[in-house]
């Protein structure tokens, strides 16, 4: 697993929040696997799905990705 975020810069995204979302979603899709079953591919839901961003096609677990352009605190909810 590559822990370095991709260097994606797209001028159509003006805000840091939008850039953070695109970068972390790209990284999540290419680098992570399902924590529940270990399957090595997660599928991205369509944008604006309620309460879900990715799902595992093998076990059906769903995942919500949270991202920020600010430093992350010591506590993750």
C-alpha angles and dihedrals in degrees: 000000000000110000095191114098116235117260099238119164119176119172092212089074109075103173127068089230092059091047091049091051094051094046096047094044090051091049093045093051095048102037111030133076132200109287090203101056106004095242108158100225131063123191121223117230119224114278117277096026110157114252097346140079104165138018137191112241091203103053102012097237114153127214135200115207117211120194137174138184089222130078114282116242124232091261123070117190 
